[in-house]
């Protein structure tokens, strides 16, 4: 193994290793299980000759270069620390959590917060993609959940995202009104910063379609950095190999309080450390 940078590990396939499947190669070189190797492929963080590859049975050839970000490597710790989720704001009915990456909103985040808070009835009101970080609203009981869902259906919820995309987003502000899966989807985009090869945007959405921001921006030829599904599939820029996840962050959430007339429920989440590092990597951070 050779290190190309502190952020990427790189392997060159030898003649003896040729004809192996990518899954078996990763398991052997990283000293991990086949399941752990498959998880890396499922997360779409493995690149072969600068192309993102996720097929477990992809056959390697002599001289192929296999790369993946250091941040994606399985952690080997004798005493792993107990995970926790930061609570941004809460009252008698709701809490807004600061969801980390690599965690499902419904299931993993719910279960962790139930154990953390002791509230067995805690339930996620909406969802964020697995690798999207930031503000996620939870209801503490069934009545609060139903009331919040009703507010979300009225589109009186303000959701603001911060996102990094590849390429120079030349427009200062724009609105995308483009159907997704046969339903109207509206995203309002404002540029905050721009470097030679990437842009830092603020996106406010009126609708919440599946992967809405990622799909809208990909259609505009400005895919979200680190998006393995809708984003760049060939890493001509070696910095793309080091981006550990999609750079999409739910920065703020604001809505009329579903259980208290006349009050507002709102929360703000600062940019996480990996997002700030990515801004620095592409010349937009301090």
N, C-alpha and C positions, 0 to 999 in steps of 0.2 A: 504494500500500500504506500502511496506517496501523497503528501498533502499539497494541494495546489494553492490553498490559502487557508488561513485559520478557520474559515467558515465552511469549507468544502473538503470532503475526502474523495479520493480518486483511485480507482483500480484499473490496471491494464490487463486484459485477458491474455494469458499465456497460451502457448500451443497445447499444453497439457489440459488446460481448463476449457478449451474450445469445445463446442457442441453441448455444453452444460446449459440447463435452463437458467434463466435469470434468478428465479427463486432459489434454486440450489446453490448458485454461485454466491448470492448474498448471504445465505445461511452459513456457508463455509467461511467466507472471508470475514464476516462480522462476528462469527462464533455465536450465532443466535439460532433459535428454532425456525423451522419452516413456516410456522404460523406467524412468527414475528417478521420474517422476511416478506410474507404475503401482506401483512399489515402495512409495511413500507410501500409496497407496490400499490395497494389500495388507496393509500394517501397521495399517490402520484407525486412522490418526491424523488424518484429514481430516474436518472437520465443516462441514456446509452448513446454515445457519440453526439451529445448535445440534444438528443430528442427525448422527450418525456415518454417513458415506456411503463405500462402497468400490467402487461400480460405475464402471468407467472411462468408460462412455458416458452417465452421468447428465447430463442436459441442464440447463444453468443458465439462470436467468431474470434479467431486470433487477432489481437490488436485492438479489439473494441475497448473503448474507455467507458467505464461505469462510474458515475458520480452521484453524490447526494449530499445535502447539507448536514453539517455536523449536528445542528440543532435537532435533526430528525432521528438521530441514532438512539436506539433503546438505552434508557438509563440503567446503569448497573450499580445499585446502591444496596448495601446490606440492611440499612434501616431507612427505607423511604419515608419521607415526611408525609403526615396525613394531609390530604388535599383540603382546601377550604375555599370558599367563595366570599369575596368582599360584598357586604351589603351597603349600598349607596344611601338609600333612604328607606324608612318604613314607618307605618302607623298601625292602627288596630286592624286594618283590613288588607293592606298590601305591603310588599317590599319590592324594591328594585335592586337587583343584583348586578354585579359587574362580571358578566360571564367571561371566563377565560376561553382560550382557543382549545381545539381538540376535545370538545365536550358537547354532547347533544343537549338541547334545551329541555326536551321532554324525555324523561328517563334519568340520565346521568345527573344533570344539574338539579332536577327536582329531588332526586333521592339524596344527593349530598346536602342540599339545603334543608331537607326535612330532618336529617340526622343532626345537622349543625345547629338548627334553631329549636328542635324539639316539636315542630308543628307538623303533625302527620298529614294534615289536610292541605298542605301547601301545593299549589298547582300553577304551572306556567300559563299565562294568559295568551301569549303569542310565541313565536319561535324566531331564533336566529340560526343561520347555518352553523354547522359544527365548528368551523374555523373562524367564524365571525365573532369578534369580541364586543363587550360593552353592555349597554343598558337592556335588561330583560325583566319584564314585570311579572310578579307572582302574586296570586291571590291567596289569602290565608284561610278562606272557607268557601263553601259552594255558592253562597249568596253573593259574595264579593266577586267571585269568578264570573258568574252569569251577568252581573251588572257591568263588569269591565268588558266582556265580550260584546255586549250591546253597544257600548261606547265605541269600540273599535269598528263596528259595522257602520257607524254614522260618519266615519272618516274625519272625526274631530280630534284625531290623535296626530301630534306632530312628532315625526321621527327624523332625526338628522344624523347622517353618516359622514365619516371621514374616510377617504379612499385614496389609494395611490394607484395610478394607471401607467402603463407603458406608453411612451411617446409624448410629444408636445401637444397638449390640449390647447389649441390656439384661441378658442372662444373664451371670453371672460365669463359669460353666463349663457345658458341654453336650457331648453326644456325638451325632453323626449316624451312624446305621446305615441307609443307604439304598442300594439296588442301583443300579449304573450299568452299562448295557449288559448286563443280565442276570446280573451278578456282584456279590457282596457287597462293599460299600465302607464302611469305618469311619473317621471322623475325630473326634478329640477336640479340642474348642475351649476355649480359656481366654482371657478378656478381660484385656488388660494396661492399656489406657488407652481413654478415650472422650471425644470432644469433642461439640460441638453437632451436627455433621453426619457424623462418621466415627468409626471405631473401629480400634484397633490390637490384633491378636489373635495368640495363639500356637496353632499347630495341629500336633498330632501324629497321624500317619496309621498305621493298621495295615495298610492295603492300598495298592496303587499303581496305581489305575485311571487311565485317560486323563483329564486335567484334573480329577482328583477334588476337590481343594480348591475350585477355581474353580466347579465345577458344584454342589457341596454348598452353598456359601455363596450362590450365585445363587438356588438353590431356596429358601433361607431369606430371600430379599429383602434380602440384604446382599452385593451383588456386589463382587468385588475391584476396587479403584480401578484404572483404566487397562486393565481387561480389555475388549478390543474385541469379543470373540466372545460371551462369556456375561454381560457387564456392562451398564452404563448405555448406552442408545442415544440418549438425548436429554439434552443437558447444560443442565438448568435452572440448575445451579450453575456459573458461569463458571470456577471453579477446576478443574473436571473437564477442561477443554480443555488445561490445562497439564501434566497427568500424562502423562509420556512413554511409559510402559509399564505392564504389570500390576505392582502392588506386592506381589509374592510372592517371598520370599527363603528359600532352604534354609539355615537358620542352623546346624544341627548334624547330624552323622551319626555313629552309633555301632553297631558290630557285633562279634561274636566274630571274632577274626582267623582268616580262612579257612585260612591256611597255618601258623599257629603256635598249637598247642593251649594254652589257658589264658590267652592274651593277648587284649587288646581293641584294635580299631582305631577311633580316633575323631578327629573334627576339628570345628572351630568356625569359622564365617565371620561377621565383623562386618557390620552393616548397611551397604550401599553408600551413596555420597553422594546419589544421586537419591532413595533411600528416605528418608533423613534430611530432605532438603528437603521431601518430601511430608508428612512428619510435622509439620514446621514450618508448612507451608501450611494444614494443617487443625487447627492449634492444639494439637499434641501433641508438639512438639519444643522444644528449647532454642535 
